[in-house]
């Protein structure tokens, strides 16, 4: 997973081998690494996520890929600070 920052936002992007059009990403977002473990996930088709955040605020994310009711191990947590 990679993270880039912009004014008022953090953009997370991820990739993996052999994606399928029906894959979904389960994304957990929080202000700290620990917060991602208790966050409710969002389920989405896109392999990017833009999170609005005030300048100086840190945003962390973890992703799992869901395919045909099977879920991948969680990615490494990635954190970035919004500009």
N, C-alpha and C positions, 0 to 999 in steps of 0.2 A: 504494500500500500504506500502511496505517496500523498503528501499534503502540500498545498501551496496556499499562500495567504494573499489577500488583497484588502482593500479598504472595506472594513466592516464585514469581512467574510473569511472563511477557511474552506478550501475546496479539497475534498478527498477523492482519490481515484485509485482503482485497483484493477489488476488483470490476473489471469490464471490460464493454465493450459486447457485447450479444447473446450472453449465455452460453447454452450448450446442455446438456441434462441429462447427456450423455455426456462432457462436458469433464472433464479431470483437471488437477490442479495439481501441478507438480513443484517442491518446496520445498527450498531449500538453506539450512541453518542453521549458524551458527558464532559464535564469541565476538568476531570482528572482521570487517570488510568482506572482508579478504583470506581469512579462513578459509572464507567462504561459497563461494569459488571452487574450493576443494579438497574441500569436504564432499560426502559421498554424499547424493543427494537422496531424499526420500520422495515417493511418488506418492499423491495422495488426491483424493477427490471434493469435500470441503468447501472452502470459500473462507475458512476461518479455521484458525489453528494456535495452540495453547497450548503454550508451552515452559516447563517448570519450571526455575527458576534461583534461586540463593541471592541474598539481598539484596545489592545493590551490584554484581552481575555483569551485564555487558552481553551482550545476545543480538542477533544480526543475522540477517536473512533476505532471500532473493531468491526470486522466483517466476517460473515460466514456465507458460503454459497449453498443454496438449496436447489436440489435437482431431484425430481421424482420422489419426493418425500425423504430424501437422504440429505443430510447436512454435513458440510465440510467442517474440519476443525477451525477454530477461530484464528484469524490472522493475528499477527503481532499488533499491538496497539500503537497507533500513530497519533502524536499530539503536535499541534501548531498553534502559534499565537497570532490573532488577527491584528492587522495594521490599523 
